[in-house]
Amino acid sequence: MLIAAFIFPLWSIELAAPQYPEGLGFYIHIDKLSGFNENDLNTINGLNHYIGMQKIEPGSIAELEYMPVIVGTVMILGLIAFFIRKKAVRIIWLVLLAVVLAAGVADFYIWGYNYGHNLDPKAAIKVPGMTYQPPLIGSKKLLNIEALSLPHAGGIAPLLSLLLAGYSIFLMGKKEGTDEKVA
């Protein structure tokens, strides 16, 4: 299931505002960012400039370079754990996957925090006390823009992998308990 992280976007951030009735947004893939439409990232960067946010430049986001390696490594280790068929090995892999998922979500939160809080003091539009951090999950009103941030198929699949791995470990435990009763 982790291969879905390489095929589908991990996350999406959608922006709705009266001046953009067609909406704006971008997808976060494991190795790139892409706008919902061709010019969405440029338009978002233009809007962000006025409020002092940093430009979103995919080439400057190191995670887009190393996340494919991390997820690929976890996939290979998951296959090894599957073929070894030892409960302890699967538990170790499950913990590793959980740590990688938690680190990814934490890193995404920090990325959004930095973009929304570290504003240029020379920005054209300043609203005292206002920050522009998009929500991690869900929606949030940022001035006249409604931001919606949700996991996409590539981000949901690793969570499903975690649940399925946990269930397989549970089933292994039930089988072990059954074998002991028979003996």
MDAnalysis code that builds the backbone (N, CA, C; Angstrom):
import MDAnalysis as mda
import numpy as np

u = mda.Universe.empty(549, n_residues=183, atom_resindex=np.repeat(np.arange(183), 3), trajectory=True)
u.add_TopologyAttr("name", ["N", "CA", "C"] * 183)
u.add_TopologyAttr("resid", np.arange(1, 184))
u.add_TopologyAttr("resname", ["MET", "LEU", "ILE", "ALA", "ALA", "PHE", "ILE", "PHE", "PRO", "LEU", "TRP", "SER", "ILE", "GLU", "LEU", "ALA", "ALA", "PRO", "GLN", "TYR", "PRO", "GLU", "GLY", "LEU", "GLY", "PHE", "TYR", "ILE", "HIS", "ILE", "ASP", "LYS", "LEU", "SER", "GLY", "PHE", "ASN", "GLU", "ASN", "ASP", "LEU", "ASN", "THR", "ILE", "ASN", "GLY", "LEU", "ASN", "HIS", "TYR", "ILE", "GLY", "MET", "GLN", "LYS", "ILE", "GLU", "PRO", "GLY", "SER", "ILE", "ALA", "GLU", "LEU", "GLU", "TYR", "MET", "PRO", "VAL", "ILE", "VAL", "GLY", "THR", "VAL", "MET", "ILE", "LEU", "GLY", "LEU", "ILE", "ALA", "PHE", "PHE", "ILE", "ARG", "LYS", "LYS", "ALA", "VAL", "ARG", "ILE", "ILE", "TRP", "LEU", "VAL", "LEU", "LEU", "ALA", "VAL", "VAL", "LEU", "ALA", "ALA", "GLY", "VAL", "ALA", "ASP", "PHE", "TYR", "ILE", "TRP", "GLY", "TYR", "ASN", "TYR", "GLY", "HIS", "ASN", "LEU", "ASP", "PRO", "LYS", "ALA", "ALA", "ILE", "LYS", "VAL", "PRO", "GLY", "MET", "THR", "TYR", "GLN", "PRO", "PRO", "LEU", "ILE", "GLY", "SER", "LYS", "LYS", "LEU", "LEU", "ASN", "ILE", "GLU", "ALA", "LEU", "SER", "LEU", "PRO", "HIS", "ALA", "GLY", "GLY", "ILE", "ALA", "PRO", "LEU", "LEU", "SER", "LEU", "LEU", "LEU", "ALA", "GLY", "TYR", "SER", "ILE", "PHE", "LEU", "MET", "GLY", "LYS", "LYS", "GLU", "GLY", "THR", "ASP", "GLU", "LYS", "VAL", "ALA"])
u.atoms.positions = np.array([
    [0.811, -1.204, 0.000],
    [0.000, 0.000, 0.000],
    [0.852, 1.265, 0.000],
    [2.076, 1.179, 0.505],
    [2.918, 2.371, 0.553],
    [3.280, 2.891, -0.833],
    [3.177, 2.047, -1.839],
    [3.477, 2.499, -3.196],
    [2.517, 3.609, -3.629],
    [1.351, 3.674, -3.021],
    [0.387, 4.736, -3.332],
    [0.977, 6.117, -3.047],
    [1.905, 6.205, -2.088],
    [2.552, 7.483, -1.775],
    [3.393, 7.986, -2.951],
    [3.795, 7.081, -3.837],
    [4.575, 7.470, -5.014],
    [3.670, 7.780, -6.214],
    [2.423, 7.338, -6.150],
    [1.511, 7.491, -7.285],
    [0.572, 8.683, -7.101],
    [0.045, 8.855, -5.911],
    [-0.950, 9.884, -5.634],
    [-0.367, 10.976, -4.744],
    [-0.964, 12.165, -4.762],
    [-0.521, 13.213, -3.832],
    [-0.699, 12.754, -2.387],
    [0.180, 13.256, -1.514],
    [0.075, 12.963, -0.093],
    [-0.963, 13.861, 0.576],
    [-1.004, 15.114, 0.130],
    [-1.830, 16.107, 0.798],
    [-2.328, 17.116, -0.227],
    [-3.388, 17.812, 0.107],
    [-3.847, 18.907, -0.739],
    [-4.221, 20.092, 0.144],
    [-3.934, 21.276, -0.375],
    [-4.320, 22.516, 0.300],
    [-5.104, 23.328, -0.720],
    [-6.346, 23.612, -0.379],
    [-7.240, 24.340, -1.279],
    [-7.568, 25.689, -0.666],
    [-7.567, 26.717, -1.497],
    [-7.880, 28.069, -1.057],
    [-9.105, 28.559, -1.819],
    [-10.104, 29.034, -1.096],
    [-11.315, 29.567, -1.709],
    [-11.464, 31.020, -1.259],
    [-11.700, 31.900, -2.244],
    [-11.880, 33.317, -1.956],
    [-12.799, 33.916, -3.008],
    [-13.523, 34.975, -2.657],
    [-14.432, 35.591, -3.628],
    [-13.738, 36.005, -4.922],
    [-12.504, 36.467, -4.831],
    [-11.807, 36.919, -6.038],
    [-11.282, 35.757, -6.886],
    [-11.404, 34.530, -6.392],
    [-10.990, 33.337, -7.132],
    [-12.125, 32.311, -7.082],
    [-13.207, 32.559, -7.793],
    [-14.368, 31.652, -7.722],
    [-14.045, 30.229, -8.188],
    [-13.034, 30.069, -9.045],
    [-12.638, 28.731, -9.503],
    [-11.772, 28.019, -8.467],
    [-11.341, 28.753, -7.440],
    [-10.512, 28.182, -6.389],
    [-9.049, 28.094, -6.796],
    [-8.218, 27.919, -5.806],
    [-6.774, 27.753, -5.978],
    [-6.344, 26.615, -5.078],
    [-5.260, 26.017, -5.399],
    [-4.750, 25.003, -4.490],
    [-3.542, 24.307, -5.053],
    [-2.960, 23.485, -4.196],
    [-1.830, 22.688, -4.653],
    [-1.799, 21.352, -3.939],
    [-1.176, 20.421, -4.616],
    [-0.965, 19.075, -4.078],
    [0.474, 18.957, -3.619],
    [0.643, 18.241, -2.518],
    [1.981, 17.909, -2.045],
    [2.187, 16.438, -2.360],
    [3.098, 16.172, -3.268],
    [3.463, 14.814, -3.639],
    [4.683, 14.417, -2.827],
    [5.091, 13.186, -2.919],
    [6.248, 12.718, -2.176],
    [7.535, 13.416, -2.639],
    [7.543, 13.878, -3.899],
    [8.771, 14.456, -4.447],
    [8.571, 15.779, -5.188],
    [7.378, 16.354, -5.111],
    [7.119, 17.612, -5.823],
    [5.853, 18.272, -5.295],
    [5.650, 19.505, -5.713],
    [4.403, 20.223, -5.480],
    [3.799, 20.499, -6.841],
    [2.482, 20.460, -6.930],
    [1.829, 20.814, -8.187],
    [0.539, 21.543, -7.865],
    [0.223, 22.554, -8.680],
    [-1.011, 23.291, -8.498],
    [-2.195, 22.481, -8.985],
    [-3.363, 22.783, -8.442],
    [-4.580, 22.169, -8.972],
    [-4.683, 22.493, -10.457],
    [-4.355, 23.741, -10.782],
    [-4.302, 24.208, -12.166],
    [-2.880, 24.693, -12.444],
    [-2.564, 24.880, -13.691],
    [-1.192, 25.169, -14.112],
    [-0.540, 26.342, -13.377],
    [-1.249, 27.429, -13.154],
    [-0.643, 28.624, -12.564],
    [-0.966, 28.836, -11.093],
    [-1.570, 27.850, -10.450],
    [-1.986, 28.033, -9.061],
    [-0.827, 28.381, -8.125],
    [0.293, 27.693, -8.236],
    [1.420, 27.993, -7.337],
    [1.901, 29.421, -7.537],
    [1.987, 29.882, -8.775],
    [2.402, 31.268, -9.036],
    [1.403, 32.259, -8.449],
    [0.121, 31.981, -8.607],
    [-0.917, 32.858, -8.064],
    [-0.851, 32.884, -6.542],
    [-0.698, 31.726, -5.931],
    [-0.594, 31.640, -4.464],
    [0.646, 32.396, -3.990],
    [1.760, 32.233, -4.672],
    [2.974, 32.963, -4.306],
    [2.765, 34.467, -4.434],
    [2.018, 34.895, -5.456],
    [1.717, 36.319, -5.604],
    [0.893, 36.847, -4.447],
    [-0.128, 36.091, -4.046],
    [-0.949, 36.484, -2.898],
    [-0.110, 36.503, -1.618],
    [0.696, 35.471, -1.439],
    [1.527, 35.368, -0.240],
    [2.513, 36.525, -0.128],
    [2.992, 37.004, -1.254],
    [3.955, 38.108, -1.264],
    [3.372, 39.338, -0.561],
    [2.090, 39.632, -0.814],
    [1.467, 40.822, -0.237],
    [1.359, 40.762, 1.278],
    [1.234, 39.572, 1.824],
    [1.112, 39.447, 3.282],
    [2.444, 39.086, 3.934],
    [3.507, 38.961, 3.117],
    [4.845, 38.753, 3.656],
    [5.275, 37.314, 3.827],
    [4.498, 36.381, 3.265],
    [4.894, 34.974, 3.362],
    [6.024, 34.687, 2.374],
    [6.833, 33.703, 2.726],
    [7.888, 33.255, 1.831],
    [7.274, 32.662, 0.568],
    [8.044, 32.723, -0.498],
    [7.622, 32.092, -1.740],
    [7.706, 30.571, -1.562],
    [6.708, 29.862, -2.033],
    [6.727, 28.391, -1.982],
    [7.500, 27.930, -3.211],
    [8.717, 27.476, -2.968],
    [9.590, 27.018, -4.048],
    [9.928, 25.546, -3.825],
    [9.386, 24.662, -4.655],
    [9.623, 23.224, -4.465],
    [11.110, 22.858, -4.370],
    [11.955, 23.534, -5.119],
    [13.388, 23.224, -5.090],
    [14.055, 23.514, -3.759],
    [13.424, 24.337, -2.926],
    [14.014, 24.678, -1.629],
    [13.468, 23.819, -0.487],
    [12.604, 22.878, -0.799],
    [12.001, 22.020, 0.231],
    [12.749, 20.685, 0.228],
    [13.669, 20.551, 1.175],
    [14.539, 19.370, 1.232],
    [13.762, 18.063, 1.371],
    [12.625, 18.103, 2.044],
    [11.839, 16.889, 2.250],
    [11.438, 16.234, 0.933],
    [11.263, 17.033, -0.103],
    [10.879, 16.478, -1.402],
    [12.011, 15.651, -2.014],
    [13.217, 15.849, -1.520],
    [14.368, 15.069, -1.981],
    [14.502, 13.755, -1.204],
    [14.352, 13.830, 0.121],
    [14.639, 12.625, 0.908],
    [13.422, 11.787, 1.285],
    [12.215, 12.315, 1.154],
    [11.038, 11.503, 1.492],
    [10.891, 10.258, 0.616],
    [11.158, 10.340, -0.696],
    [11.060, 9.106, -1.489],
    [12.028, 8.019, -0.996],
    [13.199, 8.421, -0.541],
    [14.185, 7.448, -0.042],
    [13.693, 6.827, 1.260],
    [13.165, 7.654, 2.155],
    [12.669, 7.147, 3.440],
    [11.498, 6.191, 3.224],
    [10.526, 6.609, 2.432],
    [9.339, 5.760, 2.208],
    [9.730, 4.497, 1.449],
    [10.629, 4.611, 0.480],
    [11.102, 3.431, -0.250],
    [11.788, 2.437, 0.677],
    [12.589, 2.954, 1.604],
    [13.273, 2.088, 2.574],
    [12.264, 1.389, 3.482],
    [11.261, 2.131, 3.943],
    [10.213, 1.536, 4.797],
    [9.446, 0.465, 4.025],
    [9.206, 0.701, 2.734],
    [8.520, -0.304, 1.905],
    [9.333, -1.592, 1.825],
    [10.620, -1.460, 1.549],
    [11.495, -2.645, 1.437],
    [11.546, -3.387, 2.766],
    [11.679, -2.646, 3.856],
    [11.707, -3.292, 5.174],
    [10.366, -3.961, 5.480],
    [9.275, -3.374, 5.014],
    [7.958, -3.987, 5.190],
    [7.842, -5.305, 4.442],
    [8.381, -5.351, 3.229],
    [8.374, -6.612, 2.467],
    [9.208, -7.671, 3.168],
    [10.355, -7.263, 3.691],
    [11.208, -8.211, 4.421],
    [10.460, -8.737, 5.644],
    [9.812, -7.821, 6.386],
    [9.055, -8.232, 7.577],
    [7.925, -9.182, 7.196],
    [7.292, -8.946, 6.064],
    [6.210, -9.815, 5.598],
    [6.722, -11.234, 5.341],
    [7.874, -11.355, 4.676],
    [8.397, -12.676, 4.328],
    [9.047, -13.396, 5.507],
    [9.548, -12.660, 6.483],
    [10.148, -13.296, 7.666],
    [9.067, -13.950, 8.525],
    [7.899, -13.342, 8.578],
    [6.745, -13.895, 9.287],
    [6.982, -14.112, 10.791],
    [7.709, -13.220, 11.396],
    [7.915, -13.243, 12.849],
    [7.196, -12.043, 13.444],
    [6.460, -12.284, 14.495],
    [5.676, -11.229, 15.123],
    [6.564, -10.070, 15.577],
    [7.687, -10.354, 16.184],
    [8.577, -9.301, 16.683],
    [9.084, -8.416, 15.536],
    [9.395, -9.017, 14.410],
    [9.878, -8.256, 13.252],
    [8.770, -7.344, 12.731],
    [7.550, -7.856, 12.695],
    [6.425, -7.030, 12.230],
    [6.133, -5.889, 13.202],
    [6.282, -6.148, 14.478],
    [6.078, -5.090, 15.472],
    [7.133, -3.998, 15.290],
    [8.373, -4.394, 15.084],
    [9.438, -3.406, 14.854],
    [9.124, -2.572, 13.616],
    [8.679, -3.225, 12.539],
    [8.346, -2.489, 11.323],
    [7.157, -1.561, 11.564],
    [6.160, -2.039, 12.308],
    [4.989, -1.226, 12.622],
    [5.401, 0.033, 13.385],
    [6.273, -0.117, 14.361],
    [6.762, 1.031, 15.132],
    [7.545, 1.981, 14.218],
    [8.384, 1.432, 13.357],
    [9.137, 2.255, 12.414],
    [8.186, 3.055, 11.524],
    [7.176, 2.408, 10.971],
    [6.204, 3.082, 10.127],
    [5.482, 4.173, 10.910],
    [5.089, 3.889, 12.134],
    [4.398, 4.883, 12.964],
    [5.300, 6.091, 13.222],
    [6.571, 5.848, 13.488],
    [7.516, 6.947, 13.728],
    [7.690, 7.783, 12.465],
    [7.832, 7.123, 11.320],
    [7.989, 7.845, 10.045],
    [6.739, 8.680, 9.749],
    [5.555, 8.112, 9.957],
    [4.321, 8.862, 9.728],
    [4.204, 10.051, 10.673],
    [4.498, 9.840, 11.946],
    [4.424, 10.931, 12.930],
    [5.441, 12.024, 12.596],
    [6.650, 11.623, 12.210],
    [7.672, 12.606, 11.846],
    [7.254, 13.396, 10.606],
    [6.635, 12.727, 9.639],
    [6.168, 13.405, 8.437],
    [5.095, 14.432, 8.741],
    [4.134, 14.073, 9.581],
    [3.064, 15.001, 9.946],
    [3.632, 16.169, 10.761],
    [4.538, 15.874, 11.696],
    [5.165, 16.938, 12.492],
    [5.958, 17.891, 11.599],
    [6.691, 17.335, 10.656],
    [7.476, 18.157, 9.738],
    [6.562, 19.039, 8.895],
    [5.447, 18.512, 8.430],
    [4.483, 19.281, 7.648],
    [3.901, 20.417, 8.490],
    [3.587, 20.134, 9.749],
    [3.074, 21.166, 10.653],
    [4.103, 22.287, 10.820],
    [5.351, 21.903, 11.051],
    [6.423, 22.897, 11.235],
    [6.603, 23.730, 9.962],
    [6.539, 23.064, 8.804],
    [6.656, 23.770, 7.526],
    [5.552, 24.822, 7.419],
    [4.309, 24.428, 7.681],
    [3.186, 25.363, 7.623],
    [3.316, 26.480, 8.644],
    [3.797, 26.133, 9.838],
    [3.993, 27.141, 10.891],
    [4.999, 28.183, 10.433],
    [6.137, 27.725, 9.922],
    [7.175, 28.660, 9.471],
    [6.666, 29.556, 8.348],
    [5.961, 28.988, 7.395],
    [5.430, 29.787, 6.289],
    [4.388, 30.793, 6.768],
    [3.604, 30.418, 7.733],
    [2.521, 31.294, 8.186],
    [2.882, 32.287, 9.262],
    [4.013, 32.069, 9.933],
    [4.397, 32.948, 11.041],
    [5.618, 33.824, 10.745],
    [6.538, 33.353, 9.941],
    [7.757, 34.109, 9.650],
    [7.502, 35.035, 8.465],
    [6.847, 36.141, 8.764],
    [6.402, 37.062, 7.731],
    [7.397, 38.202, 7.551],
    [7.491, 38.691, 6.332],
    [8.348, 39.822, 6.015],
    [7.756, 41.072, 6.661],
    [8.526, 41.750, 7.535],
    [7.978, 42.949, 8.193],
    [7.710, 44.098, 7.214],
    [8.233, 44.017, 6.009],
    [8.023, 45.063, 5.001],
    [6.856, 44.729, 4.062],
    [6.055, 43.747, 4.422],
    [4.933, 43.324, 3.571],
    [3.953, 44.467, 3.357],
    [3.312, 44.472, 2.196],
    [2.342, 45.511, 1.853],
    [1.107, 45.457, 2.753],
    [0.667, 44.260, 3.112],
    [-0.520, 44.097, 3.952],
    [-0.091, 43.509, 5.290],
    [-0.378, 44.277, 6.357],
    [-0.061, 43.811, 7.710],
    [-1.318, 43.915, 8.562],
    [-1.675, 42.806, 9.174],
    [-2.809, 42.784, 10.095],
    [-2.227, 42.400, 11.454],
    [-2.222, 43.353, 12.412],
    [-1.608, 43.062, 13.710],
    [-2.135, 41.762, 14.330],
    [-1.204, 40.922, 14.735],
    [-1.542, 39.663, 15.388],
    [-1.974, 38.548, 14.453],
    [-2.073, 38.826, 13.167],
    [-2.544, 37.821, 12.196],
    [-1.389, 36.951, 11.727],
    [-1.627, 35.661, 11.723],
    [-0.687, 34.705, 11.123],
    [-1.442, 33.950, 10.037],
    [-0.698, 33.334, 9.150],
    [-1.325, 32.725, 7.978],
    [-0.989, 31.242, 7.835],
    [-0.834, 30.587, 8.956],
    [-0.540, 29.164, 8.918],
    [-1.772, 28.403, 8.451],
    [-1.621, 27.602, 7.370],
    [-2.770, 26.797, 6.959],
    [-3.031, 25.715, 8.014],
    [-4.263, 25.243, 8.098],
    [-4.536, 24.185, 9.073],
    [-3.807, 22.900, 8.677],
    [-3.459, 22.100, 9.659],
    [-2.854, 20.802, 9.379],
    [-3.894, 19.905, 8.713],
    [-5.045, 19.806, 9.339],
    [-6.182, 19.061, 8.786],
    [-7.428, 19.891, 9.060],
    [-8.232, 20.071, 8.033],
    [-9.471, 20.815, 8.193],
    [-9.422, 22.168, 7.522],
    [-10.330, 23.053, 7.938],
    [-10.408, 24.364, 7.300],
    [-10.150, 25.472, 8.310],
    [-9.749, 26.615, 7.744],
    [-9.431, 27.769, 8.573],
    [-9.608, 29.014, 7.719],
    [-10.211, 30.039, 8.294],
    [-10.406, 31.313, 7.600],
    [-9.169, 32.177, 7.827],
    [-8.566, 32.617, 6.736],
    [-7.397, 33.488, 6.771],
    [-7.759, 34.756, 5.992],
    [-8.141, 35.798, 6.718],
    [-8.713, 37.010, 6.122],
    [-9.949, 36.608, 5.315],
    [-9.966, 36.870, 4.003],
    [-11.147, 36.493, 3.223],
    [-10.934, 35.186, 2.457],
    [-9.925, 34.441, 2.843],
    [-9.609, 33.178, 2.179],
    [-9.904, 32.018, 3.125],
    [-10.617, 31.036, 2.624],
    [-10.892, 29.809, 3.376],
    [-9.881, 28.767, 2.917],
    [-9.029, 28.322, 3.833],
    [-8.021, 27.307, 3.508],
    [-8.507, 25.952, 3.998],
    [-8.410, 24.954, 3.134],
    [-8.805, 23.588, 3.466],
    [-7.606, 22.682, 3.208],
    [-7.172, 21.995, 4.234],
    [-6.006, 21.123, 4.148],
    [-6.417, 19.705, 4.549],
    [-6.201, 18.766, 3.619],
    [-6.622, 17.382, 3.875],
    [-5.612, 16.395, 3.306],
    [-5.483, 15.239, 3.970],
    [-4.657, 14.193, 3.359],
    [-5.308, 13.719, 2.065],
    [-4.475, 13.343, 1.128],
    [-4.955, 12.821, -0.156],
    [-4.673, 11.318, -0.155],
    [-4.996, 10.641, -1.233],
    [-4.866, 9.178, -1.308],
    [-3.466, 8.698, -0.939],
    [-2.431, 9.405, -1.410],
    [-1.057, 8.995, -1.097],
    [-0.695, 9.176, 0.361],
    [-1.436, 10.012, 1.081],
    [-1.209, 10.198, 2.510],
    [-2.083, 9.304, 3.366],
    [-3.214, 8.875, 2.818],
    [-4.118, 7.980, 3.551],
    [-3.596, 6.545, 3.496],
    [-3.010, 6.154, 2.368],
    [-2.534, 4.772, 2.193],
    [-1.524, 4.343, 3.268],
    [-0.553, 5.179, 3.648],
    [0.364, 4.754, 4.718],
    [-0.354, 4.526, 6.052],
    [-1.382, 5.325, 6.325],
    [-2.158, 5.115, 7.548],
    [-2.898, 3.783, 7.484],
    [-3.454, 3.466, 6.322],
    [-4.102, 2.165, 6.145],
    [-3.086, 1.029, 6.285],
    [-1.878, 1.247, 5.787],
    [-0.813, 0.244, 5.948],
    [-0.534, -0.005, 7.422],
    [-0.499, 1.073, 8.186],
    [-0.263, 0.968, 9.623],
    [-1.370, 0.141, 10.284],
    [-2.613, 0.437, 9.927],
    [-3.738, -0.303, 10.511],
    [-3.735, -1.774, 10.103],
    [-3.460, -2.035, 8.820],
    [-3.416, -3.425, 8.352],
    [-2.265, -4.199, 8.985],
    [-1.123, -3.546, 9.145],
    [0.011, -4.214, 9.796],
    [-0.336, -4.537, 11.251],
    [-0.982, -3.588, 11.917],
    [-1.411, -3.841, 13.303],
    [-2.392, -4.997, 13.385],
    [-3.309, -5.057, 12.417],
    [-4.282, -6.139, 12.384],
    [-3.591, -7.478, 12.116],
    [-2.604, -7.495, 11.229],
    [-1.893, -8.756, 10.949],
    [-1.140, -9.242, 12.188],
    [-0.604, -8.303, 12.960],
    [0.085, -8.682, 14.203],
    [-0.932, -9.239, 15.199],
    [-2.100, -8.610, 15.264],
    [-3.172, -9.106, 16.123],
    [-3.556, -10.534, 15.735],
    [-3.714, -10.780, 14.437],
    [-4.065, -12.123, 13.968],
    [-2.962, -13.130, 14.276],
    [-1.701, -12.696, 14.169],
    [-0.588, -13.598, 14.517],
    [-0.675, -13.989, 15.987],
    [-1.043, -13.016, 16.838],
    [-1.176, -13.288, 18.274],
    [-2.310, -14.255, 18.550],
    [-3.426, -14.107, 17.829],
    [-4.559, -15.024, 17.996],
    [-4.165, -16.431, 17.565],
    [-3.410, -16.533, 16.468],
    [-2.997, -17.843, 15.965],
    [-2.053, -18.507, 16.973],
    [-1.136, -17.706, 17.525],
    [-0.214, -18.254, 18.522],
    [-0.990, -18.764, 19.728],
    [-1.998, -18.001, 20.169],
    [-2.824, -18.418, 21.309],
    [-3.588, -19.698, 21.008],
    [-4.068, -19.853, 19.774],
    [-4.794, -21.044, 19.361],
    [-3.860, -22.250, 19.346],
    [-2.634, -22.060, 18.824],
    [-1.663, -23.153, 18.765],
    [-1.317, -23.634, 20.165],
    [-1.206, -22.687, 21.130],
    [-0.855, -23.078, 22.501],
    [-1.981, -23.898, 23.136],
    [-3.249, -23.569, 22.848],
    [-4.373, -24.288, 23.426],
    [-4.447, -25.717, 22.878],
    [-4.078, -25.876, 21.622],
    [-4.122, -27.188, 20.987],
    [-3.039, -28.085, 21.571],
    [-1.876, -27.502, 21.849],
    [-0.737, -28.290, 22.326],
    [-0.901, -28.757, 23.691],
])
